[in-house]
């Protein structure tokens, strides 16, 4: 009788990494990749991946899960429902937000949030800390949390209850620089948004379709430029979330050319939706409201070019789930004006299939770049050292993709708790039919096999991208 050497062996597939593709079997033992090659010894379980692509599980570093928004509305998803949806879409690691609000102690916020994840998460996870109050001992807390492996901070430059002023932002950048963390930004100019919103409401333009006009592209440009200059002045690395405009791309490109420590991302809804998705009567447009809003065709082309050239390093979901009812989008009433409707769309389950269809199925940038943008780079930048790649010693987080599966999204076919699919009617090719997390099969044959609470917190290590540069000031 042949003796088994591994827990699991994935055979006959094509392995795809950020660096290339090759025919190889993948052996897994004790939750980690043990070997890659042909003719490997047997495993206690064997998976036939003939005709399929064996890729690292997705790493989504921008998702809102079980979080109270700045406007006081709770996300639709718990850790259980969000990470279930993520797993079905091939994502095996999330980084979500422990959201401080003014008056809260950031250390308590982080402890409470970690307890929610420990109870509910099906997959591995880490957290960004949203810093909205730097008073008292909060900055000391931030320093201690960084040293404990929470090496990512998020700052808002808009939204009344959570935004920080410039001096507070610079103080946070100083703490991050001293202890080794990434500082991420939702960068839009608050004054321009308030001004545009007041003008629209004053003209009686209150419906959700007017949301895009309330977030003018100049609001993004001013804030992106300002944050890039702050990074340059302090030498502190920053990550610019959800870049949506061609001018925004140019700002990022110019900053990086100057040597500013700037990274940036975009999201599928900017690559695959345009502003006209909001041109719907009544409340229907609320389903597609996000901030920044979707833009124009020329912006989409600029974003794709930036991904190709490396000006943008990541594609994340910005999963921000709100149901189309009084618990979510319409918490302020069915007839609430657009500025009182929750912003955000579901995206955890959609991100990888949408990008796979475009990049692998249709050949735009290719399979290796798909892995880089959605798995390897996010793991590397945020110090998730055992995630996002397939090599001996790495966590066996693996998505096995069938590139022939065709799927038309339905109105409500996702596995989250949001109740709608913003890409309903869109046809894609390619789907992750088997998903493993630390060597355990968690999705197979359209069923979830993982239990709530099996996910583990991943400590962020200090990455090269987090390393401070010489300040200009």
PyMOL commands that set and color helices and strands:
alter all, ss='L'
color gray80, all
select helices_A, chain A and resi 79-88+106-120+138-147+166-179+190-202+208-214+217-234+246-257+268-272+275-278+284-288+297-309+338-340+350-361+367-381+464-466
alter helices_A, ss='H'
color red, helices_A
select strands_A, chain A and resi 6-11+14-17+20-23+25-29+32-37+43-48+52-56+58-64+91-99+124-130+152-156+182-186+238-240+262-267+314-316+319-320+398-408+427-437+440-444+447-448
alter strands_A, ss='S'
color yellow, strands_A
deselect
rebuild
show_as cartoon
